[in-house]
């Protein structure tokens, strides 16, 4: 079974631009979560999507948004980029309630975003 | 918000030694997960714990879910060079309708051959 895939793996943008990152979950997984990882703050939860609906959101400004499609693929968007948005953005998927391991979240390799 | 205190922050050990790291929380979790992350990659799930008091092994790795549901530890026996990486604990909160993991800051493990 293929794992979680994320594209692109690396991205360089300048301040003020916007960026869209893509994530394809493990086949059959309907829950997709996004995390930001920085050396100073560690791994921080951005949001979770399930069946195209955002179910939970972390403490990030409105510039960070996301969506999920009917095939469970997800995108996250960051508008008006700031230098502090430079980070590794990780996507993770998990199985649905009632299935074995539905509390186990599996991560993709991440997208390394650099804002200049 | 919830916080996880993970210790130690870093460890330098000789190959063959055993390693122990732990996480404590001020909040109760209903699931504890342990991940390993290597440079340039996403975290890889090592062990998942679902019940208070549960002790689970995965090869040379052993993890336990604390009785109070507020702590967990991970042991690595007979360390080898490929154990190098950053180990994260993560807790999943009680509550219906949403799923969110809270992560510790990580334990950076270095193994000296």
Interface residues (C-beta under 8 A of the other chain):
Chain A: X4 X31 X33 X35 X42 X43 X44 X45 X48 X50 X55 X56 X58 X59 X90 X92 X94 X101 X103 X104 X105 X106 X107 X108 X109 X110
Chain B: X1 X30 X31 X33 X35 X40 X41 X42 X43 X44 X45 X48 X50 X88 X90 X92 X97 X98 X99 X100 X101 X102 X103 X104 X105 X106
